[in-house]
């Protein structure tokens, strides 16, 4: 993802959730999307190269059996998130309170 000229690394905040990815530059949210497949948040990273202004985000799959495609976001062509993804993500977040943390 290419960012605006002058963007500094300390202005960037990338938030990983089990089924959601958010990217902030300062106060502005530039990406807030539901992921097509779940991730392991603790295994995800990001780097930013100020010289070429590229933000690279690495996501760790929740399962080795999941096949990822180029379209890893759950939104359709019109930008709508299918209801079943939102319901599943909400249920997973409720259940995660009772699950042991992964290391």
C-alpha positions in Angstrom: 0.0 0.0 0.0 1.5 3.3 -1.0 1.1 6.2 1.4 1.1 10.0 0.9 4.4 11.8 0.6 5.8 12.9 4.0 4.2 10.1 6.0 6.4 9.0 8.9 6.5 5.6 10.5 5.5 6.9 13.9 2.2 8.2 12.4 1.1 4.7 11.3 -0.9 2.4 13.4 -2.0 -1.1 12.1 -4.6 -2.9 14.1 -5.1 -6.7 13.6 -8.2 -8.4 14.7 -9.3 -12.1 14.1 -11.3 -11.1 11.1 -10.6 -7.4 10.6 -7.7 -5.2 9.5 -7.5 -1.5 10.3 -4.8 1.0 9.2 -4.5 4.5 10.6 -2.3 7.4 9.5 -2.5 9.9 12.3 -6.2 10.3 13.1 -7.3 9.2 9.7 -8.5 5.6 9.2 -7.3 4.7 5.6 -8.3 1.0 5.7 -11.0 -0.7 7.8 -12.0 -4.1 6.3 -13.3 -7.5 7.2 -10.9 -10.3 6.3 -12.1 -13.2 4.2 -10.3 -15.7 6.4 -9.3 -15.5 10.1 -5.8 -14.6 11.1 -3.5 -15.1 14.2 -3.0 -11.5 15.3 0.2 -12.2 17.3 1.9 -13.5 14.1 1.0 -10.4 12.0 3.5 -7.7 11.3 3.9 -4.5 9.2 6.8 -2.4 7.9 7.0 1.0 6.3 9.7 2.2 3.9 9.6 6.0 4.1 11.8 6.4 1.0 9.4 4.6 -1.4 6.3 5.2 0.9 5.3 1.6 0.8 3.4 0.0 3.8 3.8 -3.8 3.8 1.4 -5.9 5.9 2.0 -9.6 6.6 -0.9 -11.7 7.9 -0.5 -15.1 9.6 -3.2 -17.6 8.6 -5.3 -19.1 11.4 -5.2 -22.5 9.7 -2.7 -24.2 7.4 -5.6 -25.6 5.5 -6.9 -22.2 4.4 -6.0 -21.3 0.8 -5.5 -17.5 0.4 -6.4 -15.8 -2.8 -5.5 -12.3 -4.1 -8.8 -11.0 -2.7 -8.3 -11.5 1.0 -10.9 -9.0 2.1 -14.5 -10.2 2.6 -16.1 -7.3 0.8 -17.9 -7.8 -2.5 -17.5 -5.6 -5.6 -19.9 -3.0 -4.1 -18.0 -2.8 -0.8 -20.6 -4.7 1.2 -19.6 -7.2 3.8 -21.8 -10.4 3.7 -23.8 -10.7 6.9 -22.6 -14.2 7.7 -19.0 -12.9 8.0 -20.1 -10.2 10.4 -22.1 -12.7 12.5 -19.3 -15.3 12.5 -16.7 -12.7 13.5 -19.0 -11.4 16.3 -19.6 -14.9 17.6 -15.8 -15.7 17.4 -15.0 -12.6 19.4 -17.5 -13.5 22.1 -16.0 -17.0 22.3 -12.4 -15.8 22.4 -13.0 -14.5 25.9 -13.1 -18.1 27.1 -10.3 -19.5 24.9 -6.7 -19.7 26.0 -4.3 -17.2 24.4 -2.0 -18.5 21.6 1.7 -18.0 21.9 
